[in-house]
Amino acid sequence: MITSTSSPFITNNDNESGFIEKELTVIDDGLVSSYNNEMKSDIMKELKKIVKEIDNDQWMYDSSSPMLYTKGVVLGYRRSKVSQYNNISLVKIEGVVTRKDTRYYLGKKVAIARRVKQTEKNPKGVKIVWGKICKPHGNSGAVQARFSKNLPPKAMGAKLRVMMFPSAI
């Protein structure tokens, strides 16, 4: 039998050093302790506190609320020297700077909020127009998006949300 006099998680006022002495059994080069269930639960509580402190220090974001969208801006319509195509809008996505970065966003849904007249059907006076990212545009991270209804010219420069769904990951 091996006796251990140091357990950093359990304290006992009866012992002068503040630690409980335990009897440990050696089985196949491993130690098996003879803690009772109450002592094990105390140890687990202390370990959970330590792990929680470490987690709070190391993680930059709260994993309970995942990121559901990225911000973007409507640049304008797709156009050539003479013609303008109102059914395809150019969108710049925050954090996307190369054509290679746009691959992840292809097929993702896009939503833009428009102000409309308040009615009984629409008491808030806001209408969401949904679209989908079709293909990259140029080498600087802009993309082309098609919306269910063509965006009005007033929407140029407006902010929109690029949703993180549907996802192929």
TIVO-2410 file (N, C-alpha, C; in nm, 3 decimals):
# residues 169
REC num residu      c1      c2      c3 atome chaine
REC   1      M   0.083  -0.119   0.000     N      A
REC   1      M   0.000   0.000   0.000    CA      A
REC   1      M   0.087   0.125   0.000     C      A
REC   2      I   0.043   0.222  -0.080     N      A
REC   2      I   0.112   0.350  -0.088    CA      A
REC   2      I   0.022   0.453  -0.023     C      A
REC   3      T   0.078   0.536   0.060     N      A
REC   3      T  -0.004   0.641   0.121    CA      A
REC   3      T   0.034   0.775   0.059     C      A
REC   4      S  -0.067   0.854   0.032     N      A
REC   4      S  -0.046   0.986  -0.026    CA      A
REC   4      S  -0.089   1.091   0.075     C      A
REC   5      T  -0.005   1.191   0.095     N      A
REC   5      T  -0.040   1.295   0.191    CA      A
REC   5      T  -0.072   1.427   0.123     C      A
REC   6      S  -0.074   1.428  -0.010     N      A
REC   6      S  -0.102   1.556  -0.076    CA      A
REC   6      S  -0.212   1.539  -0.179     C      A
REC   7      S  -0.321   1.603  -0.156     N      A
REC   7      S  -0.430   1.612  -0.253    CA      A
REC   7      S  -0.470   1.758  -0.260     C      A
REC   8      P  -0.441   1.827  -0.367     N      A
REC   8      P  -0.462   1.972  -0.372    CA      A
REC   8      P  -0.609   2.013  -0.374     C      A
REC   9      F  -0.700   1.919  -0.397     N      A
REC   9      F  -0.840   1.955  -0.413    CA      A
REC   9      F  -0.923   1.938  -0.286     C      A
REC  10      I  -0.878   1.854  -0.195     N      A
REC  10      I  -0.960   1.825  -0.077    CA      A
REC  10      I  -0.888   1.876   0.047     C      A
REC  11      T  -0.960   1.950   0.128     N      A
REC  11      T  -0.903   1.998   0.253    CA      A
REC  11      T  -0.986   1.942   0.368     C      A
REC  12      N  -0.922   1.925   0.480     N      A
REC  12      N  -0.990   1.871   0.597    CA      A
REC  12      N  -0.937   1.946   0.719     C      A
REC  13      N  -1.025   1.997   0.799     N      A
REC  13      N  -0.983   2.074   0.917    CA      A
REC  13      N  -0.923   1.986   1.025     C      A
REC  14      D  -0.952   1.854   1.022     N      A
REC  14      D  -0.899   1.764   1.125    CA      A
REC  14      D  -0.748   1.745   1.108     C      A
REC  15      N  -0.700   1.751   0.988     N      A
REC  15      N  -0.560   1.727   0.961    CA      A
REC  15      N  -0.484   1.859   0.975     C      A
REC  16      E  -0.366   1.858   1.036     N      A
REC  16      E  -0.291   1.980   1.059    CA      A
REC  16      E  -0.244   2.043   0.928     C      A
REC  17      S  -0.204   1.961   0.833     N      A
REC  17      S  -0.150   2.014   0.708    CA      A
REC  17      S  -0.260   2.060   0.613     C      A
REC  18      G  -0.386   2.025   0.640     N      A
REC  18      G  -0.495   2.066   0.554    CA      A
REC  18      G  -0.524   1.965   0.445     C      A
REC  19      F  -0.456   1.851   0.444     N      A
REC  19      F  -0.478   1.750   0.342    CA      A
REC  19      F  -0.525   1.620   0.405     C      A
REC  20      I  -0.597   1.542   0.329     N      A
REC  20      I  -0.645   1.412   0.376    CA      A
REC  20      I  -0.547   1.305   0.330     C      A
REC  21      E  -0.513   1.215   0.418     N      A
REC  21      E  -0.425   1.106   0.380    CA      A
REC  21      E  -0.509   0.995   0.320     C      A
REC  22      K  -0.461   0.937   0.210     N      A
REC  22      K  -0.535   0.834   0.139    CA      A
REC  22      K  -0.449   0.711   0.125     C      A
REC  23      E  -0.513   0.598   0.111     N      A
REC  23      E  -0.444   0.475   0.075    CA      A
REC  23      E  -0.469   0.450  -0.072     C      A
REC  24      L  -0.363   0.430  -0.149     N      A
REC  24      L  -0.375   0.406  -0.292    CA      A
REC  24      L  -0.326   0.266  -0.325     C      A
REC  25      T  -0.388   0.203  -0.420     N      A
REC  25      T  -0.350   0.069  -0.462    CA      A
REC  25      T  -0.285   0.077  -0.600     C      A
REC  26      V  -0.174   0.009  -0.620     N      A
REC  26      V  -0.106   0.009  -0.749    CA      A
REC  26      V  -0.155  -0.110  -0.830     C      A
REC  27      I  -0.212  -0.083  -0.949     N      A
REC  27      I  -0.259  -0.189  -1.037    CA      A
REC  27      I  -0.207  -0.160  -1.177     C      A
REC  28      D  -0.126  -0.247  -1.233     N      A
REC  28      D  -0.073  -0.235  -1.370    CA      A
REC  28      D  -0.012  -0.097  -1.396     C      A
REC  29      D   0.081  -0.055  -1.317     N      A
REC  29      D   0.151   0.072  -1.331    CA      A
REC  29      D   0.058   0.193  -1.324     C      A
REC  30      G  -0.062   0.178  -1.273     N      A
REC  30      G  -0.154   0.290  -1.258    CA      A
REC  30      G  -0.200   0.297  -1.113     C      A
REC  31      L  -0.247   0.412  -1.070     N      A
REC  31      L  -0.293   0.428  -0.933    CA      A
REC  31      L  -0.445   0.426  -0.930     C      A
REC  32      V  -0.501   0.351  -0.838     N      A
REC  32      V  -0.645   0.349  -0.817    CA      A
REC  32      V  -0.668   0.395  -0.674     C      A
REC  33      S  -0.746   0.500  -0.655     N      A
REC  33      S  -0.764   0.555  -0.521    CA      A
REC  33      S  -0.884   0.493  -0.454     C      A
REC  34      S  -0.888   0.507  -0.325     N      A
REC  34      S  -1.001   0.455  -0.249    CA      A
REC  34      S  -1.086   0.570  -0.196     C      A
REC  35      Y  -1.107   0.675  -0.279     N      A
REC  35      Y  -1.194   0.786  -0.241    CA      A
REC  35      Y  -1.338   0.739  -0.234     C      A
REC  36      N  -1.413   0.796  -0.143     N      A
REC  36      N  -1.557   0.766  -0.144    CA      A
REC  36      N  -1.626   0.863  -0.239     C      A
REC  37      N  -1.754   0.842  -0.267     N      A
REC  37      N  -1.826   0.921  -0.367    CA      A
REC  37      N  -1.832   1.069  -0.334     C      A
REC  38      E  -1.845   1.102  -0.206     N      A
REC  38      E  -1.853   1.242  -0.166    CA      A
REC  38      E  -1.723   1.316  -0.199     C      A
REC  39      M  -1.611   1.250  -0.173     N      A
REC  39      M  -1.482   1.311  -0.202    CA      A
REC  39      M  -1.461   1.326  -0.352     C      A
REC  40      K  -1.507   1.226  -0.428     N      A
REC  40      K  -1.494   1.233  -0.574    CA      A
REC  40      K  -1.574   1.351  -0.629     C      A
REC  41      S  -1.693   1.372  -0.576     N      A
REC  41      S  -1.775   1.483  -0.626    CA      A
REC  41      S  -1.710   1.618  -0.592     C      A
REC  42      D  -1.646   1.628  -0.475     N      A
REC  42      D  -1.575   1.751  -0.439    CA      A
REC  42      D  -1.459   1.777  -0.535     C      A
REC  43      I  -1.387   1.671  -0.567     N      A
REC  43      I  -1.274   1.684  -0.659    CA      A
REC  43      I  -1.325   1.728  -0.796     C      A
REC  44      M  -1.433   1.667  -0.843     N      A
REC  44      M  -1.487   1.700  -0.974    CA      A
REC  44      M  -1.535   1.846  -0.978     C      A
REC  45      K  -1.596   1.894  -0.869     N      A
REC  45      K  -1.640   2.034  -0.864    CA      A
REC  45      K  -1.521   2.128  -0.878     C      A
REC  46      E  -1.413   2.098  -0.807     N      A
REC  46      E  -1.294   2.182  -0.813    CA      A
REC  46      E  -1.232   2.179  -0.953     C      A
REC  47      L  -1.228   2.060  -1.013     N      A
REC  47      L  -1.173   2.048  -1.148    CA      A
REC  47      L  -1.257   2.127  -1.248     C      A
REC  48      K  -1.389   2.121  -1.235     N      A
REC  48      K  -1.477   2.195  -1.325    CA      A
REC  48      K  -1.455   2.345  -1.313     C      A
REC  49      K  -1.433   2.395  -1.190     N      A
REC  49      K  -1.405   2.537  -1.170    CA      A
REC  49      K  -1.276   2.578  -1.242     C      A
REC  50      I  -1.173   2.493  -1.229     N      A
REC  50      I  -1.045   2.523  -1.292    CA      A
REC  50      I  -1.059   2.523  -1.443     C      A
REC  51      V  -1.129   2.423  -1.497     N      A
REC  51      V  -1.149   2.414  -1.642    CA      A
REC  51      V  -1.228   2.534  -1.692     C      A
REC  52      K  -1.329   2.577  -1.616     N      A
REC  52      K  -1.411   2.692  -1.656    CA      A
REC  52      K  -1.325   2.819  -1.661     C      A
REC  53      E  -1.235   2.837  -1.563     N      A
REC  53      E  -1.146   2.953  -1.563    CA      A
REC  53      E  -1.054   2.950  -1.685     C      A
REC  54      I  -1.001   2.832  -1.717     N      A
REC  54      I  -0.913   2.819  -1.833    CA      A
REC  54      I  -0.991   2.850  -1.960     C      A
REC  55      D  -1.112   2.796  -1.972     N      A
REC  55      D  -1.194   2.819  -2.091    CA      A
REC  55      D  -1.225   2.966  -2.109     C      A
REC  56      N  -1.258   3.036  -2.000     N      A
REC  56      N  -1.291   3.178  -2.010    CA      A
REC  56      N  -1.172   3.260  -2.057     C      A
REC  57      D  -1.051   3.219  -2.018     N      A
REC  57      D  -0.932   3.292  -2.058    CA      A
REC  57      D  -0.894   3.266  -2.203     C      A
REC  58      Q  -0.916   3.143  -2.252     N      A
REC  58      Q  -0.866   3.105  -2.383    CA      A
REC  58      Q  -0.960   3.138  -2.497     C      A
REC  59      W  -1.090   3.136  -2.478     N      A
REC  59      W  -1.183   3.153  -2.589    CA      A
REC  59      W  -1.222   3.299  -2.604     C      A
REC  60      M  -1.230   3.343  -2.728     N      A
REC  60      M  -1.261   3.482  -2.758    CA      A
REC  60      M  -1.411   3.506  -2.777     C      A
REC  61      Y  -1.488   3.399  -2.798     N      A
REC  61      Y  -1.630   3.415  -2.823    CA      A
REC  61      Y  -1.709   3.313  -2.743     C      A
REC  62      D  -1.836   3.337  -2.732     N      A
REC  62      D  -1.926   3.248  -2.660    CA      A
REC  62      D  -1.977   3.143  -2.758     C      A
REC  63      S  -1.947   3.016  -2.733     N      A
REC  63      S  -1.985   2.911  -2.827    CA      A
REC  63      S  -2.134   2.881  -2.823     C      A
REC  64      S  -2.206   2.934  -2.725     N      A
REC  64      S  -2.349   2.906  -2.717    CA      A
REC  64      S  -2.428   2.984  -2.822     C      A
REC  65      S  -2.370   3.092  -2.877     N      A
REC  65      S  -2.439   3.167  -2.981    CA      A
REC  65      S  -2.350   3.176  -3.105     C      A
REC  66      P  -2.365   3.083  -3.197     N      A
REC  66      P  -2.278   3.083  -3.315    CA      A
REC  66      P  -2.311   3.198  -3.410     C      A
REC  67      M  -2.215   3.233  -3.491     N      A
REC  67      M  -2.234   3.340  -3.588    CA      A
REC  67      M  -2.326   3.291  -3.699     C      A
REC  68      L  -2.435   3.361  -3.723     N      A
REC  68      L  -2.533   3.319  -3.822    CA      A
REC  68      L  -2.523   3.397  -3.952     C      A
REC  69      Y  -2.454   3.510  -3.952     N      A
REC  69      Y  -2.444   3.590  -4.074    CA      A
REC  69      Y  -2.317   3.674  -4.074     C      A
REC  70      T  -2.285   3.723  -4.193     N      A
REC  70      T  -2.175   3.817  -4.212    CA      A
REC  70      T  -2.234   3.942  -4.277     C      A
REC  71      K  -2.175   4.056  -4.249     N      A
REC  71      K  -2.224   4.180  -4.307    CA      A
REC  71      K  -2.174   4.197  -4.450     C      A
REC  72      G  -2.251   4.270  -4.528     N      A
REC  72      G  -2.214   4.300  -4.665    CA      A
REC  72      G  -2.275   4.432  -4.708     C      A
REC  73      V  -2.234   4.480  -4.826     N      A
REC  73      V  -2.284   4.607  -4.880    CA      A
REC  73      V  -2.318   4.586  -5.028     C      A
REC  74      V  -2.429   4.646  -5.070     N      A
REC  74      V  -2.467   4.642  -5.212    CA      A
REC  74      V  -2.385   4.747  -5.285     C      A
REC  75      L  -2.309   4.703  -5.387     N      A
REC  75      L  -2.225   4.795  -5.463    CA      A
REC  75      L  -2.302   4.859  -5.578     C      A
REC  76      G  -2.391   4.783  -5.639     N      A
REC  76      G  -2.465   4.833  -5.754    CA      A
REC  76      G  -2.511   4.715  -5.838     C      A
REC  77      Y  -2.546   4.743  -5.963     N      A
REC  77      Y  -2.588   4.638  -6.055    CA      A
REC  77      Y  -2.469   4.591  -6.138     C      A
REC  78      R  -2.480   4.469  -6.189     N      A
REC  78      R  -2.382   4.422  -6.286    CA      A
REC  78      R  -2.405   4.502  -6.414     C      A
REC  79      R  -2.295   4.543  -6.478     N      A
REC  79      R  -2.311   4.627  -6.596    CA      A
REC  79      R  -2.194   4.611  -6.692     C      A
REC  80      S  -2.216   4.655  -6.811     N      A
REC  80      S  -2.110   4.665  -6.911    CA      A
REC  80      S  -2.095   4.814  -6.944     C      A
REC  81      K  -2.027   4.842  -7.051     N      A
REC  81      K  -2.005   4.982  -7.087    CA      A
REC  81      K  -2.137   5.052  -7.120     C      A
REC  82      V  -2.228   4.979  -7.183     N      A
REC  82      V  -2.353   5.039  -7.228    CA      A
REC  82      V  -2.473   4.989  -7.148     C      A
REC  83      S  -2.476   4.858  -7.120     N      A
REC  83      S  -2.595   4.797  -7.059    CA      A
REC  83      S  -2.580   4.779  -6.908     C      A
REC  84      Q  -2.693   4.774  -6.844     N      A
REC  84      Q  -2.699   4.749  -6.699    CA      A
REC  84      Q  -2.798   4.635  -6.676     C      A
REC  85      Y  -2.759   4.538  -6.590     N      A
REC  85      Y  -2.843   4.421  -6.565    CA      A
REC  85      Y  -2.902   4.433  -6.424     C      A
REC  86      N  -3.027   4.475  -6.416     N      A
REC  86      N  -3.089   4.503  -6.287    CA      A
REC  86      N  -3.118   4.378  -6.205     C      A
REC  87      N  -3.122   4.262  -6.270     N      A
REC  87      N  -3.155   4.140  -6.196    CA      A
REC  87      N  -3.035   4.081  -6.123     C      A
REC  88      I  -2.915   4.134  -6.145     N      A
REC  88      I  -2.796   4.085  -6.076    CA      A
REC  88      I  -2.732   4.203  -6.003     C      A
REC  89      S  -2.717   4.189  -5.871     N      A
REC  89      S  -2.656   4.295  -5.790    CA      A
REC  89      S  -2.517   4.252  -5.747     C      A
REC  90      L  -2.427   4.348  -5.739     N      A
REC  90      L  -2.291   4.322  -5.691    CA      A
REC  90      L  -2.287   4.349  -5.541     C      A
REC  91      V  -2.226   4.255  -5.468     N      A
REC  91      V  -2.222   4.264  -5.322    CA      A
REC  91      V  -2.078   4.248  -5.276     C      A
REC  92      K  -2.036   4.332  -5.184     N      A
REC  92      K  -1.905   4.320  -5.120    CA      A
REC  92      K  -1.926   4.266  -4.980     C      A
REC  93      I  -1.863   4.152  -4.948     N      A
REC  93      I  -1.880   4.086  -4.818    CA      A
REC  93      I  -1.763   4.125  -4.728     C      A
REC  94      E  -1.795   4.154  -4.602     N      A
REC  94      E  -1.694   4.193  -4.504    CA      A
REC  94      E  -1.593   4.080  -4.484     C      A
REC  95      G  -1.465   4.112  -4.493     N      A
REC  95      G  -1.360   4.014  -4.467    CA      A
REC  95      G  -1.320   3.930  -4.587     C      A
REC  96      V  -1.385   3.949  -4.701     N      A
REC  96      V  -1.352   3.873  -4.822    CA      A
REC  96      V  -1.273   3.965  -4.914     C      A
REC  97      V  -1.147   3.929  -4.942     N      A
REC  97      V  -1.061   4.019  -5.020    CA      A
REC  97      V  -1.007   3.957  -5.148     C      A
REC  98      T  -1.024   3.827  -5.168     N      A
REC  98      T  -0.977   3.764  -5.291    CA      A
REC  98      T  -1.087   3.680  -5.354     C      A
REC  99      R  -1.066   3.647  -5.480     N      A
REC  99      R  -1.162   3.563  -5.552    CA      A
REC  99      R  -1.170   3.424  -5.486     C      A
REC 100      K  -1.057   3.377  -5.433     N      A
REC 100      K  -1.053   3.245  -5.368    CA      A
REC 100      K  -1.141   3.243  -5.242     C      A
REC 101      D  -1.145   3.354  -5.169     N      A
REC 101      D  -1.227   3.363  -5.048    CA      A
REC 101      D  -1.376   3.355  -5.078     C      A
REC 102      T  -1.416   3.393  -5.199     N      A
REC 102      T  -1.559   3.396  -5.232    CA      A
REC 102      T  -1.618   3.257  -5.249     C      A
REC 103      R  -1.535   3.155  -5.269     N      A
REC 103      R  -1.585   3.019  -5.291    CA      A
REC 103      R  -1.676   2.972  -5.178     C      A
REC 104      Y  -1.640   3.005  -5.056     N      A
REC 104      Y  -1.720   2.961  -4.940    CA      A
REC 104      Y  -1.862   3.017  -4.946     C      A
REC 105      Y  -1.877   3.137  -4.997     N      A
REC 105      Y  -2.006   3.206  -4.993    CA      A
REC 105      Y  -2.098   3.173  -5.112     C      A
REC 106      L  -2.049   3.103  -5.212     N      A
REC 106      L  -2.132   3.070  -5.328    CA      A
REC 106      L  -2.249   2.983  -5.284     C      A
REC 107      G  -2.370   3.022  -5.322     N      A
REC 107      G  -2.490   2.947  -5.285    CA      A
REC 107      G  -2.552   2.991  -5.153     C      A
REC 108      K  -2.486   3.079  -5.079     N      A
REC 108      K  -2.540   3.125  -4.951    CA      A
REC 108      K  -2.654   3.224  -4.974     C      A
REC 109      K  -2.745   3.231  -4.876     N      A
REC 109      K  -2.859   3.322  -4.884    CA      A
REC 109      K  -2.817   3.462  -4.841     C      A
REC 110      V  -2.882   3.560  -4.900     N      A
REC 110      V  -2.855   3.701  -4.871    CA      A
REC 110      V  -2.989   3.767  -4.837     C      A
REC 111      A  -2.990   3.853  -4.736     N      A
REC 111      A  -3.114   3.922  -4.697    CA      A
REC 111      A  -3.086   4.071  -4.683     C      A
REC 112      I  -3.178   4.150  -4.739     N      A
REC 112      I  -3.168   4.295  -4.726    CA      A
REC 112      I  -3.305   4.346  -4.679     C      A
REC 113      A  -3.305   4.438  -4.584     N      A
REC 113      A  -3.429   4.493  -4.529    CA      A
REC 113      A  -3.464   4.621  -4.606     C      A
REC 114      R  -3.591   4.630  -4.648     N      A
REC 114      R  -3.640   4.749  -4.720    CA      A
REC 114      R  -3.754   4.810  -4.641     C      A
REC 115      R  -3.758   4.942  -4.639     N      A
REC 115      R  -3.870   5.012  -4.577    CA      A
REC 115      R  -3.986   5.016  -4.675     C      A
REC 116      V  -4.104   4.980  -4.625     N      A
REC 116      V  -4.226   4.987  -4.706    CA      A
REC 116      V  -4.334   5.055  -4.624     C      A
REC 117      K  -4.445   5.084  -4.688     N      A
REC 117      K  -4.556   5.149  -4.619    CA      A
REC 117      K  -4.613   5.055  -4.514     C      A
REC 118      Q  -4.642   5.109  -4.394     N      A
REC 118      Q  -4.702   5.028  -4.288    CA      A
REC 118      Q  -4.847   4.998  -4.322     C      A
REC 119      T  -4.882   4.870  -4.312     N      A
REC 119      T  -5.019   4.827  -4.337    CA      A
REC 119      T  -5.059   4.729  -4.228     C      A
REC 120      E  -5.181   4.679  -4.237     N      A
REC 120      E  -5.223   4.576  -4.141    CA      A
REC 120      E  -5.141   4.449  -4.159     C      A
REC 121      K  -5.111   4.416  -4.284     N      A
REC 121      K  -5.031   4.297  -4.312    CA      A
REC 121      K  -4.888   4.313  -4.263     C      A
REC 122      N  -4.835   4.434  -4.275     N      A
REC 122      N  -4.697   4.461  -4.240    CA      A
REC 122      N  -4.690   4.579  -4.143     C      A
REC 123      P  -4.719   4.556  -4.013     N      A
REC 123      P  -4.724   4.667  -3.917    CA      A
REC 123      P  -4.589   4.731  -3.889     C      A
REC 124      K  -4.479   4.659  -3.909     N      A
REC 124      K  -4.347   4.716  -3.881    CA      A
REC 124      K  -4.296   4.803  -3.994     C      A
REC 125      G  -4.349   4.785  -4.113     N      A
REC 125      G  -4.305   4.866  -4.226    CA      A
REC 125      G  -4.170   4.824  -4.280     C      A
REC 126      V  -4.132   4.699  -4.260     N      A
REC 126      V  -4.004   4.649  -4.310    CA      A
REC 126      V  -4.031   4.522  -4.390     C      A
REC 127      K  -3.971   4.514  -4.506     N      A
REC 127      K  -3.986   4.395  -4.590    CA      A
REC 127      K  -3.846   4.339  -4.615     C      A
REC 128      I  -3.832   4.208  -4.599     N      A
REC 128      I  -3.705   4.142  -4.623    CA      A
REC 128      I  -3.706   4.085  -4.764     C      A
REC 129      V  -3.606   4.120  -4.842     N      A
REC 129      V  -3.590   4.065  -4.977    CA      A
REC 129      V  -3.476   3.965  -4.972     C      A
REC 130      W  -3.505   3.842  -5.011     N      A
REC 130      W  -3.406   3.734  -5.006    CA      A
REC 130      W  -3.341   3.716  -5.142     C      A
REC 131      G  -3.216   3.677  -5.140     N      A
REC 131      G  -3.143   3.649  -5.262    CA      A
REC 131      G  -3.043   3.537  -5.239     C      A
REC 132      K  -2.963   3.512  -5.342     N      A
REC 132      K  -2.866   3.403  -5.335    CA      A
REC 132      K  -2.740   3.447  -5.409     C      A
REC 133      I  -2.624   3.414  -5.354     N      A
REC 133      I  -2.498   3.448  -5.418    CA      A
REC 133      I  -2.473   3.348  -5.530     C      A
REC 134      C  -2.454   3.400  -5.653     N      A
REC 134      C  -2.440   3.312  -5.771    CA      A
REC 134      C  -2.295   3.285  -5.808     C      A
REC 135      K  -2.213   3.391  -5.817     N      A
REC 135      K  -2.077   3.372  -5.865    CA      A
REC 135      K  -1.989   3.488  -5.821     C      A
REC 136      P  -1.856   3.469  -5.827     N      A
REC 136      P  -1.765   3.579  -5.793    CA      A
REC 136      P  -1.767   3.687  -5.901     C      A
REC 137      H  -1.722   3.806  -5.864     N      A
REC 137      H  -1.715   3.917  -5.959    CA      A
REC 137      H  -1.581   3.986  -5.941     C      A
REC 138      G  -1.491   3.967  -6.034     N      A
REC 138      G  -1.359   4.029  -6.025    CA      A
REC 138      G  -1.267   3.952  -5.932     C      A
REC 139      N  -1.154   4.014  -5.900     N      A
REC 139      N  -1.052   3.948  -5.818    CA      A
REC 139      N  -1.042   4.004  -5.677     C      A
REC 140      S  -1.130   4.097  -5.640     N      A
REC 140      S  -1.119   4.165  -5.510    CA      A
REC 140      S  -1.222   4.119  -5.408     C      A
REC 141      G  -1.289   4.007  -5.432     N      A
REC 141      G  -1.380   3.953  -5.332    CA      A
REC 141      G  -1.525   3.997  -5.344     C      A
REC 142      A  -1.561   4.065  -5.451     N      A
REC 142      A  -1.702   4.100  -5.473    CA      A
REC 142      A  -1.773   3.977  -5.532     C      A
REC 143      V  -1.904   3.969  -5.511     N      A
REC 143      V  -1.982   3.857  -5.564    CA      A
REC 143      V  -2.107   3.911  -5.634     C      A
REC 144      Q  -2.166   3.826  -5.718     N      A
REC 144      Q  -2.291   3.860  -5.784    CA      A
REC 144      Q  -2.403   3.787  -5.712     C      A
REC 145      A  -2.513   3.856  -5.688     N      A
REC 145      A  -2.627   3.796  -5.617    CA      A
REC 145      A  -2.755   3.825  -5.695     C      A
REC 146      R  -2.844   3.726  -5.697     N      A
REC 146      R  -2.976   3.742  -5.759    CA      A
REC 146      R  -3.078   3.746  -5.646     C      A
REC 147      F  -3.168   3.843  -5.651     N      A
REC 147      F  -3.271   3.858  -5.550    CA      A
REC 147      F  -3.406   3.817  -5.606     C      A
REC 148      S  -3.500   3.783  -5.515     N      A
REC 148      S  -3.633   3.741  -5.558    CA      A
REC 148      S  -3.704   3.853  -5.633     C      A
REC 149      K  -3.688   3.974  -5.589     N      A
REC 149      K  -3.735   4.093  -5.660    CA      A
REC 149      K  -3.611   4.179  -5.684     C      A
REC 150      N  -3.602   4.239  -5.802     N      A
REC 150      N  -3.486   4.324  -5.831    CA      A
REC 150      N  -3.476   4.436  -5.727     C      A
REC 151      L  -3.354   4.463  -5.683     N      A
REC 151      L  -3.334   4.569  -5.584    CA      A
REC 151      L  -3.354   4.705  -5.649     C      A
REC 152      P  -3.416   4.799  -5.578     N      A
REC 152      P  -3.432   4.934  -5.633    CA      A
REC 152      P  -3.298   5.008  -5.629     C      A
REC 153      P  -3.281   5.111  -5.711     N      A
REC 153      P  -3.156   5.186  -5.711    CA      A
REC 153      P  -3.123   5.248  -5.575     C      A
REC 154      K  -3.226   5.271  -5.495     N      A
REC 154      K  -3.206   5.328  -5.361    CA      A
REC 154      K  -3.127   5.233  -5.270     C      A
REC 155      A  -3.124   5.104  -5.305     N      A
REC 155      A  -3.056   5.004  -5.223    CA      A
REC 155      A  -2.905   5.006  -5.241     C      A
REC 156      M  -2.855   5.079  -5.339     N      A
REC 156      M  -2.710   5.084  -5.359    CA      A
REC 156      M  -2.644   5.149  -5.239     C      A
REC 157      G  -2.545   5.081  -5.184     N      A
REC 157      G  -2.477   5.128  -5.064    CA      A
REC 157      G  -2.541   5.080  -4.936     C      A
REC 158      A  -2.655   5.010  -4.947     N      A
REC 158      A  -2.725   4.962  -4.828    CA      A
REC 158      A  -2.654   4.839  -4.771     C      A
REC 159      K  -2.667   4.822  -4.641     N      A
REC 159      K  -2.609   4.706  -4.574    CA      A
REC 159      K  -2.703   4.586  -4.589     C      A
REC 160      L  -2.643   4.467  -4.595     N      A
REC 160      L  -2.722   4.345  -4.602    CA      A
REC 160      L  -2.654   4.238  -4.520     C      A
REC 161      R  -2.722   4.126  -4.505     N      A
REC 161      R  -2.668   4.013  -4.429    CA      A
REC 161      R  -2.648   3.895  -4.522     C      A
REC 162      V  -2.529   3.834  -4.513     N      A
REC 162      V  -2.500   3.712  -4.586    CA      A
REC 162      V  -2.510   3.599  -4.484     C      A
REC 163      M  -2.612   3.516  -4.498     N      A
REC 163      M  -2.638   3.409  -4.402    CA      A
REC 163      M  -2.537   3.295  -4.419     C      A
REC 164      M  -2.510   3.224  -4.311     N      A
REC 164      M  -2.416   3.113  -4.315    CA      A
REC 164      M  -2.485   2.981  -4.353     C      A
REC 165      F  -2.600   2.989  -4.414     N      A
REC 165      F  -2.667   2.869  -4.461    CA      A
REC 165      F  -2.713   2.893  -4.603     C      A
REC 166      P  -2.736   2.794  -4.684     N      A
REC 166      P  -2.709   2.652  -4.659    CA      A
REC 166      P  -2.559   2.625  -4.657     C      A
REC 167      S  -2.518   2.525  -4.582     N      A
REC 167      S  -2.376   2.496  -4.567    CA      A
REC 167      S  -2.345   2.356  -4.616     C      A
REC 168      A  -2.234   2.341  -4.684     N      A
REC 168      A  -2.190   2.211  -4.734    CA      A
REC 168      A  -2.088   2.148  -4.641     C      A
REC 169      I  -2.057   2.216  -4.531     N      A
REC 169      I  -1.956   2.165  -4.437    CA      A
REC 169      I  -2.022   2.071  -4.339     C      A
***
